[in-house]
Every structure is written in structure tokens, then in C-alpha cells.
Amino acid sequence: MPAVATIPLNPTIAQRVAGLDQGQRLRLALGIVLFVAIAIMGLVMGRQAEWRVLYSNLADKDGGAVIAQLSTLNVPYKYTEGGGAILVPADRVHDVRLKLASLGLPKGSVNGFEMMESNRFGMTQFQERLTFQRGLEGELTRSIQALSSVQNARVHLALPNQNGFFREQQKPSASVLLSLYPGRTLDRTQLAGIVHLVASSVPEMNSTAVSVLDDTGKLLSSPPDGSGGLGADAEQLQYAQQIEQLYSQRILDILEPIVGKQNVRAQVTAELDFSQTESTTESHTPNQTPDSSAIRSQQLVESGGSVSPIAPSGVPGATTNQPPAQPAAPINGQAQTVAAAGQPAAGSASAGGKRESIINYEVDKTVRVVRGATGVIKRINAAVVVNNQVSTDGKGKVTSTPLTDAQIEKMSALVRETVGFNKDRGDSVNLMNAAFAPIKDEVVDMPLWRQPEVLDMARSFAWPLGTFALAALVLLGVIRPAMKTLLQAPTLVTSDAEARGNQLDTIEGEEPERPQLAGPSEPALASAAETRLEDARKLTRDNPAAVANIVKAWMNGEAPT
């Protein structure tokens, strides 16, 4: 009797996998590998830190020093596309910057006077002068880059050699190239400050010898030939605009609390006088009293013959022996006679003698020089438009009411006082009342997919959702069909069991193939029904387990395998 292997009722996973064909097994293995790889990649990327910019636009020397120090500190880093910036984890940006700053990094691509510290032995005078010039250029560059509007700067100095001939000495000059941040500008005062900074840092340099350019090649400073007319006109225009804006803002500040915000418009035109005038006045004061006057010079001249003695007169005694009093003559007016009438003055020269006394006094003089101020207001014209009064009743109806003549006159008086109205110089103020056109705020309906909030959310969830979608695609498209086939795989049997199991198909077949067994006890001719019945009975005796499975399948309504 041939050997028969039993068919297991509950086959193992290995037996089910072995029952698959080669293509199904390959797809199942590939799906499992992809799913595991996606899961691991999602976990790794989910735990990866966010990268932030540590430094950008570094020179190669500074970048190499920073990278070397990051490697020493065990800080992970990476570059952006093109190597323009160094990225580190977001939670360590400030910590790393402070540590690198304590180490003096980055030093900056501009070197100043520290270049003089590395002078080597045997340096020539030309090399020393060149190093000093480069150091001075670096220091000026650092100072200019300290301005908030300047992104980058370069300074070129032309320092000629000084010789012993004063007439042949050349003056130094400088050129400054500026790169500003996007949207930033430099006003005239800032440009003048840069020019003055460079000119003051180099001996014997004039401010007119400093040229300032921007990164587009446009000259920002005044031309070196002294033709600063355009610059003066620009400054005058800017000053006029500032005056007009000041007066316009004053009008708005005084009228907006009355009529409401956005209900008044004002424009002021100022006519200014930028001509320069100078006047000199010299005045003399009249002669002052002798006590308060100052003597500039005094001259006494005596000439002539002998002086005749003066006979004593008067009552003898001490009073008579006193010398005569000094004659006093007023500054203005006739001289007074000191001696008595008919007698010569004491100490006067005799006939043929001469005595002159010349006294020069200081003359009071006042010199006044008056220079007229530039930018004097010659005339002001103000135009003001006020909106109608808008009121809303209880039902929500909006009513627009014009202003009365009294209100317009009061507002005009306020405007005249605000701008300093002067009728003598021809000022004019015109205030008009009119209904303003309604302003409709056009709301731009931005699509949902273009809104910044949606874009930020999409960026934050893009990687997790993409990983989940890819994993679901692999699970449903590759692994699930393979697992379904695996669960429906046929039970493995040996070759003898297959031979016995084939007898089951003879029950449904019309012409089954069966071996011809010759025996004296079997009839030679048998009907087909009896033959099938006998085969079924024999299969039941030889392989009861297979028959039990067949009956179980019939009871469950499943097709027999």
C-alpha cells in the first residue's frame, strides 16, 4: 500500500509563503522592505532638528575658521546651496554664536591696523607704507559699515609720496564704494558725514577730494570740481518740501479733531528765498565826558625866549606861596582864562615864547555786519478741503450735510493762525467744503492655497503627510495583495497525498481516470455510478482527513480546493 501524507488543517506562515509563486514572494518581500524603510525614514526625519542660519556671506578664511571651531565643539552643521550660509540646529544658534564670539570669530573679511602687528623682519619702507595704507582703508571700511543702511563698503586711498619741495607735493584723495541694504537710502547729511569721516582720517585731505559711489556706479557726493549747484538745488528743494509738509501736518492736526480723521485734505505751497545777503554798518558816538573818555595820545610843545618872572602878589603867607592851579579846558567848547584879566597866566611864555599842548582822545566806533539767513519764507499758499458732516440716524441711514458759512469762516481763521498768515507778504488761504467720494476698500480675494498661513502649514506637514501617504501606498498596493494571496494559498501535500487527493476530482468528473485492477472477485463490467461510489468509499478509508476537510468545506459553503 503506498505511503500517504496527511494534509494539516492549520498550515503555518512558512507553509503559506512556500505555497506562493516566485513573483508573489518577490512582491511581498519588496513591499515589506519598502514599508520598513519608509517607517524608519519618517522616524528619523521627524526627530531631526530644524536648521537655522548661523552666519552668511562669510569670507573663505572666516568660513574655514568657523567650520573648524564647530567641529571642535561637536556642533552639527551644513551648507546652503552654493555655500552662502552655514546652518546649525535652531536650538543651538545663539549658544554657538556666543561661543564663537568669545573666541573672536568671525574676524571679518576686513583687516584694520592689526595688519601692522604681523610685520616681518626685513620689511622695506614701501611694504610698510603699503601695509599702513591697507590698514587705514580697513579701519575706514569698518567705520562706514557700522552705519545701519550700509551693507558693504570699500575704501580706496591715494596717498602720494611726500618730498621736500612744498610746491610739488600732491594732495591725497579717496574713493568710497557703498552697497546699501535693499530699500535703504542715504540722505545728504549721512553722505556729508561719510565724506567728512574719510577726509578727517587722512592728513592734508580735502573733503572735495572724496568721491562716494553706490553699487550702481552713481555718484552720491558732490563733484570734485566744485560744481555743487545741483546739490545745492536738491538741498533747497528738500528743505522746501519739509516746510510744506510741516505746515500741512499742522493744518491736519488742528482740523481733524473737529471734522474727524480722513475728512480733511490740505496742501501748502511755500515760496522761499535762498539768496544770501550781507550788510556792514559803522556808527560813531559823540564825545563823552572827560571822566569816561580814554586818552589815546598827549603832546606838550614849548618854544620861545626866556620866561619873565612873575612878581609876587597878594597877601604874604602860605596861601600866596602855593603854585597856580592847572588850567582845565573842556573837551567841547571854548577855553577858559585862568589868570586874572590883564595879567599873563602863571608859567606862560613871555613875548616871543610858545607853548602847545595836544591831547588825542579815542573815538567810539561800532561796526555791525549782518548776514541774511537763507530759506526765508516769502509767501505761503494753503489749500484746504473739508468733507461734509456725515450723520447716521437710528435706522442706520447716512446723511451728508454741508458746512455752514460760519463754520467755514471759523476753520479758515484757524488755518490762517496755524500757518502764520501775513497779508503784507501776500499769503493766501483757501478753505472749501465738498463731499468726499466714498473710498471702497478693494479686498483682494487671495486663493486659499496662496495664503501665507496655509503655505507655512503645508510646509510643516508636508514631510509627515508625504511619508504617511507613501507608506499607505506601499501597504495597500504591494503588501495587502500579497497577504491576501498568502491567506488563500493551497495547503502543501506530498506527492503521495497529491495522488490520493486527485481521486476527489473523479467525483465531479464525467470520465475519471482510474487504474484497471484485475481481480477474479470484481465484475468485468460495472456501471459508472458504482465505480465512483466505490472510489469514494476507498478514499474515505485510505485518507479520512481529506474527506473530512471536503465535508467541512461543503458545510461552510466554500468551494473545495
NUBAFI-723909 format. One line per field, with one value per residue (C-alpha): z, y, x; residue in one letter; residue number from 1. Coordinates in steps of 0.02 Angstrom, whole numbers, plus 50000, padded with zeros to 5 digits. Each point is the difference from the previous one (the first is absolute). Layout:
REM residues N
pz: (Z ...)
py: (Y ...)
px: (X ...)
r: (a ...)
k: (NUM ...)
//
This chain:
REM residues 561
pz: (50000 49952 50134 50028 50081 50099 49955 50151 50050 50057 49888 50065 49927 49925 49913 49934 49935 49921 49911 49909 49831 49975 49941 50148 50123 49919 50010 50181 50050 49904 50081 50175 49970 49930 50143 50131 49910 49991 50183 50052 49888 50072 50178 49959 49908 50135 50133 49896 50066 49901 49920 50016 49923 50112 49886 49819 49869 50092 49920 49964 50140 50129 49939 50020 50176 50050 49930 50091 50163 49974 49976 50162 50093 49927 49923 49844 49851 49816 49855 49894 49813 49936 50171 50037 50180 50141 50082 50176 50102 50048 50186 50000 49893 50140 50106 49855 49955 50177 50009 49833 50050 50157 49885 49888 49853 49870 49988 49844 49826 50031 50089 50087 50092 50068 49838 50073 50138 49878 49928 49955 50016 49849 49940 49885 50019 49851 50074 50167 49917 49901 50157 50090 49854 49995 50187 49988 49860 50106 50150 49894 49923 50172 50055 49846 50014 50175 49922 50003 49815 49934 49963 49930 49963 49919 50024 49880 50057 49887 50112 49897 50055 50092 49947 50060 49870 50066 49830 49924 50137 49948 50106 50048 49936 50038 49919 50095 49923 50097 49990 50090 50068 49890 50028 50094 49946 50063 50020 49971 50182 50006 49840 50069 50158 49900 49899 50158 50085 49858 49978 50187 50010 49872 50028 49873 49915 49943 50006 49815 49961 50067 49876 50059 49879 50020 49930 49840 49962 50041 50079 50167 50060 49922 49846 50043 49880 50119 49888 50142 49927 49974 50176 50070 49899 50065 50179 49972 49924 50146 50124 49910 50004 50186 50031 49897 50087 50169 49963 49922 50155 50110 49905 50015 50186 50032 49891 50020 50179 49936 49838 50033 49930 49812 49978 49959 49869 50000 49882 50035 49876 50074 49901 50079 49974 49997 49951 50116 50055 50107 50066 50098 50109 50085 50127 50108 50168 50057 50118 50177 50165 50048 50138 49883 49849 49961 49950 49850 49992 50084 49937 50086 49895 50075 49896 50008 50108 50184 50114 50097 50184 50076 50139 50159 50043 50133 50186 50059 50077 49965 49889 49885 49977 49924 49814 49879 49958 49841 49869 49949 49828 49955 49859 49908 50015 50017 50110 50164 50061 50161 50039 50048 49869 49935 50075 49917 50058 50123 49915 49829 49875 49981 49840 49869 50090 49953 50092 49922 50081 49885 50074 49885 50069 49937 49886 50033 49845 49974 49848 49972 49867 49964 49892 49942 50033 49851 49979 50059 49966 49871 49976 50056 49906 50089 49920 50116 49956 50138 49980 50038 50170 49997 50125 50025 50070 50104 49846 49932 49863 49960 49968 49930 50051 49931 50120 50038 49955 50182 50020 49842 50060 50170 49919 49881 50148 50084 49843 49984 50178 49977 49848 50065 49872 49950 49885 49964 49918 49895 50091 49949 50083 49908 50094 49903 50057 49886 50015 49989 49883 50098 50010 49962 50076 49868 50087 49898 50012 50012 49965 50149 49931 49985 50174 50108 50145 49889 49918 50169 50060 49839 50020 50179 49960 49828 50057 50127 49882 49853 50101 50058 49824 49930 50138 49970 49814 50029 50129 49895 49830 50033 50171 50011 49835 50048 50172 49924 49884 50145 50102 49853 49957 49977 50132 49961 49978 49953 49835 50074 50072 49832 49922 50128 49989 49814 50033 50067 49828 49931 50096 49895 49838 49871 49941 50140 49971 50115 50000 49929 50140 49944 50128 49992 50128 49909 49859 49828 49956 50130 49984 50018 50156 50092 49952 50070 50159 50024 49972 50128 50128 49970 50018 50162 50068 49938 50035 50125 50035 49821 49998 50162 49927 49846 50105 50108 49847 49935 50164 50002 49821 49933 49840 50028 49965)
py: (50000 50168 50129 50140 50170 50086 50178 50120 50085 50163 50032 50112 50168 49917 49872 50136 50101 49843 49977 50168 50011 50090 50165 50012 49963 50135 50131 49957 50015 50165 50075 49954 50074 50162 50017 49976 50124 50132 49976 50019 50152 50081 49973 50069 50154 50031 50004 50105 50177 50155 50090 50186 50118 50027 50116 50050 50081 49957 50011 49837 50030 50038 49857 49875 50063 49987 49824 49943 50070 49918 49833 50029 50040 49845 50107 49928 50117 50005 50122 50078 49982 50090 50010 50172 49962 49880 49913 49927 49929 50134 49966 50031 50157 50127 49887 49970 50185 50049 49866 50052 50184 49961 49923 50153 49918 50050 50127 50078 50012 50178 50017 50161 50057 49824 49970 50105 49872 49868 50099 49881 50032 50081 50091 50145 50176 49979 49843 50086 50147 49882 49903 50160 50057 49834 50008 50177 49947 49854 50111 50123 49856 49935 50173 50024 49826 50044 50107 49913 50030 49940 49815 50002 50131 50016 50145 50041 50126 50089 50056 50083 49998 50157 50085 50151 50119 50077 50060 49827 49909 49919 49992 49829 49942 49861 49902 49909 49866 49963 49855 50039 49882 49978 50142 50110 50171 50129 50182 50148 50013 49818 50019 50158 49903 49861 50128 50092 49836 49951 50175 50017 49831 50043 50148 50142 49928 50117 49948 50043 49863 49863 49914 49890 49879 49868 49824 50060 50122 50157 50143 50042 50137 50171 50005 50032 50148 50102 50010 49969 50097 49847 49943 50171 50000 49826 50056 50154 49895 49879 50144 50073 49832 49985 50172 49957 49833 50085 50127 49868 49892 50149 50030 49817 50000 50151 49948 49811 50008 50109 49914 49828 49903 49973 50143 50137 50022 50138 50054 50142 50085 50098 50125 50017 50122 49916 50155 50048 50182 50088 50180 50097 50151 50117 50128 50132 50061 50183 50054 49945 50084 50014 49873 49867 50041 49910 50097 49923 50121 50163 50123 50156 50122 50150 50123 50182 50118 50019 50003 50163 49977 50026 50126 49938 50067 49983 49986 49927 49831 49814 50022 50118 49881 49860 49962 50051 49873 49896 50079 49886 50017 49909 49877 50093 50187 50152 50003 50094 50129 49949 50158 50163 50124 50104 49881 49857 49825 49918 49908 50068 50045 50179 50096 49901 49834 49862 49853 49872 49852 49872 49861 49867 49903 49832 50011 49875 49899 49853 49884 49882 49863 49920 49845 49956 49823 49887 49913 50145 49976 50127 49936 49858 49934 49875 49902 49902 49889 49944 49862 50021 49953 49819 49943 49835 49990 49862 49900 49999 50129 50103 50187 50121 50182 50146 50116 50170 50163 50035 49832 50027 50173 49933 49861 50125 50107 49848 49958 50180 50000 49829 50046 50174 50096 50167 50110 50117 49864 49937 49839 49917 49870 49916 49882 49910 49883 49853 49823 49871 49853 49838 49895 49819 49881 49873 49836 49888 49825 49900 49816 49886 49910 50165 50067 50009 49908 49856 49993 49994 49862 49903 50014 49938 49852 49959 49876 49904 49990 49951 49863 49935 50003 49906 49871 49977 49981 49864 49914 49999 49979 49870 49919 49981 49903 49887 49967 49965 49874 49928 49972 49910 49892 49810 49877 49913 49809 49871 49907 49851 50116 50084 49830 49962 50175 49984 49867 50136 50080 49837 50030 50154 49942 49903 49888 49981 49910 49852 49852 49838 49875 49823 49885 49843 50064 50167 49998 50034 50129 50126 50155 50172 50044 49846 50033 50180 49939 49866 50127 50118 49862 49950 50182 50011 49848 50049 50190 50044 50171 50059 49943 50091 50160 49980 49975 50149 50108 49947 50043 50173 50035 50012 49927 49848 50028)
px: (50000 50078 50050 49876 50044 49866 49945 50011 49840 50090 50153 50141 50058 50153 49891 49887 50148 50072 49834 50020 50083 50165 49924 49883 50139 50109 49863 49963 50183 50022 49844 50057 50173 49928 49876 50135 50116 49863 49958 50183 50023 49844 50061 50173 49935 49870 50134 50121 50026 49953 50147 50031 50128 50151 50101 49979 50111 50160 50170 50089 50125 49866 49891 50142 50038 49816 49983 50158 49934 49829 50086 50095 49839 49913 49863 49916 49997 49963 50007 49865 50002 50154 50080 49930 49950 50044 49852 49992 49855 49875 50013 50188 50015 50019 50109 50120 50006 50047 50135 50074 49993 50099 50132 50002 49911 49960 50139 49927 50069 50062 50166 50048 50154 50025 50094 50140 50023 50061 50144 50139 50185 50079 49844 50042 49935 49884 49924 49977 49911 49890 49954 49956 49892 49908 49973 49931 49883 49940 49965 49902 49902 49953 49943 49892 49925 49943 49862 49832 49965 50168 50016 50176 50131 50171 50121 50143 50130 50124 50143 50137 50182 50051 50162 50098 49927 49841 49938 50015 49905 49837 49845 49927 49832 49878 49859 49861 49888 49841 49878 49838 49870 49845 49879 50126 50064 50124 49950 50114 50052 50055 50100 50080 50043 50085 50100 50051 50049 50116 50073 50034 50087 50134 50118 49994 49846 49863 49818 49982 50128 49884 49884 49856 49915 49866 50002 49914 50141 49900 50097 49922 50117 50027 50113 50183 50010 49893 49846 49881 49856 49894 50033 49952 49840 49957 50028 49893 49862 50007 49992 49849 49912 50032 49925 49846 49976 50018 49863 49887 50016 49960 49839 49950 50038 49889 49852 49990 49934 49858 49946 50071 50144 50008 49876 50125 50135 50130 50138 50122 50115 50144 50101 50172 50142 50170 50099 50144 50014 50132 50000 50134 49958 50128 49938 50092 49939 50022 50140 49975 50045 50185 49976 49933 50109 50163 50158 50085 50150 50060 50132 50074 50106 50092 50105 50059 50110 50022 49855 49977 49986 49833 49995 49929 49832 49873 50011 50163 49980 49983 49849 50089 50149 49890 50032 49865 49863 50008 49891 49856 49925 49839 50001 49864 49988 50111 50154 49981 50125 50082 50101 49924 49953 50145 50130 50092 49962 50117 50142 49952 50132 50051 49995 50089 49966 49874 49921 49882 49911 49917 49889 49920 49852 49934 49850 49857 49958 49880 50013 49851 50002 49830 49984 49826 49938 49964 49834 49893 49815 49941 49823 49886 49849 49887 49858 49884 49852 49880 49872 49815 49934 49944 49867 49910 49824 49924 49948 50177 49969 50155 49973 50129 49978 50104 50088 49928 50085 50038 50088 50101 50052 50054 50101 50080 50051 50078 50098 50062 50062 50080 50104 50044 49899 50079 49901 50146 50105 49852 49951 49838 49889 49858 49883 49863 49862 49954 49937 50138 49980 49978 50155 49970 50123 50041 50023 50110 49930 50159 49980 50011 50151 50096 49969 50158 49921 49948 50171 50087 49884 50027 50189 49991 49886 50069 50130 49893 49851 50110 50081 49831 49929 50149 49990 49813 50031 50129 49890 49842 50079 50135 49985 49811 49979 50144 49927 49830 50076 50098 49843 49918 50151 49968 50058 50162 49990 50127 50001 49905 49869 49979 49971 49866 49926 49977 49872 49885 49990 49931 49840 49959 50080 49899 50138 50126 50159 50017 50119 49940 50013 49969 49927 49900 49874 49959 49877 50070 49870 49942 49899 50078 49898 50055 50180 49995 49917 50130 50140 49924 49987 50179 50060 49904 50087 50174 49997 49867 50077 49978 49822 49967 50069 49891 49844 50048 50020 49831 49917 50082 49946 50177 50063 50111 50182)
r: (m p a v a t i p l n p t i a q r v a g l d q g q r l r l a l g i v l f v a i a i m g l v m g r q a e w r v l y s n l a d k d g g a v i a q l s t l n v p y k y t e g g g a i l v p a d r v h d v r l k l a s l g l p k g s v n g f e m m e s n r f g m t q f q e r l t f q r g l e g e l t r s i q a l s s v q n a r v h l a l p n q n g f f r e q q k p s a s v l l s l y p g r t l d r t q l a g i v h l v a s s v p e m n s t a v s v l d d t g k l l s s p p d g s g g l g a d a e q l q y a q q i e q l y s q r i l d i l e p i v g k q n v r a q v t a e l d f s q t e s t t e s h t p n q t p d s s a i r s q q l v e s g g s v s p i a p s g v p g a t t n q p p a q p a a p i n g q a q t v a a a g q p a a g s a s a g g k r e s i i n y e v d k t v r v v r g a t g v i k r i n a a v v v n n q v s t d g k g k v t s t p l t d a q i e k m s a l v r e t v g f n k d r g d s v n l m n a a f a p i k d e v v d m p l w r q p e v l d m a r s f a w p l g t f a l a a l v l l g v i r p a m k t l l q a p t l v t s d a e a r g n q l d t i e g e e p e r p q l a g p s e p a l a s a a e t r l e d a r k l t r d n p a a v a n i v k a w m n g e a p t)
k: (1 2 3 4 5 6 7 8 9 10 11 12 13 14 15 16 17 18 19 20 21 22 23 24 25 26 27 28 29 30 31 32 33 34 35 36 37 38 39 40 41 42 43 44 45 46 47 48 49 50 51 52 53 54 55 56 57 58 59 60 61 62 63 64 65 66 67 68 69 70 71 72 73 74 75 76 77 78 79 80 81 82 83 84 85 86 87 88 89 90 91 92 93 94 95 96 97 98 99 100 101 102 103 104 105 106 107 108 109 110 111 112 113 114 115 116 117 118 119 120 121 122 123 124 125 126 127 128 129 130 131 132 133 134 135 136 137 138 139 140 141 142 143 144 145 146 147 148 149 150 151 152 153 154 155 156 157 158 159 160 161 162 163 164 165 166 167 168 169 170 171 172 173 174 175 176 177 178 179 180 181 182 183 184 185 186 187 188 189 190 191 192 193 194 195 196 197 198 199 200 201 202 203 204 205 206 207 208 209 210 211 212 213 214 215 216 217 218 219 220 221 222 223 224 225 226 227 228 229 230 231 232 233 234 235 236 237 238 239 240 241 242 243 244 245 246 247 248 249 250 251 252 253 254 255 256 257 258 259 260 261 262 263 264 265 266 267 268 269 270 271 272 273 274 275 276 277 278 279 280 281 282 283 284 285 286 287 288 289 290 291 292 293 294 295 296 297 298 299 300 301 302 303 304 305 306 307 308 309 310 311 312 313 314 315 316 317 318 319 320 321 322 323 324 325 326 327 328 329 330 331 332 333 334 335 336 337 338 339 340 341 342 343 344 345 346 347 348 349 350 351 352 353 354 355 356 357 358 359 360 361 362 363 364 365 366 367 368 369 370 371 372 373 374 375 376 377 378 379 380 381 382 383 384 385 386 387 388 389 390 391 392 393 394 395 396 397 398 399 400 401 402 403 404 405 406 407 408 409 410 411 412 413 414 415 416 417 418 419 420 421 422 423 424 425 426 427 428 429 430 431 432 433 434 435 436 437 438 439 440 441 442 443 444 445 446 447 448 449 450 451 452 453 454 455 456 457 458 459 460 461 462 463 464 465 466 467 468 469 470 471 472 473 474 475 476 477 478 479 480 481 482 483 484 485 486 487 488 489 490 491 492 493 494 495 496 497 498 499 500 501 502 503 504 505 506 507 508 509 510 511 512 513 514 515 516 517 518 519 520 521 522 523 524 525 526 527 528 529 530 531 532 533 534 535 536 537 538 539 540 541 542 543 544 545 546 547 548 549 550 551 552 553 554 555 556 557 558 559 560 561)
//
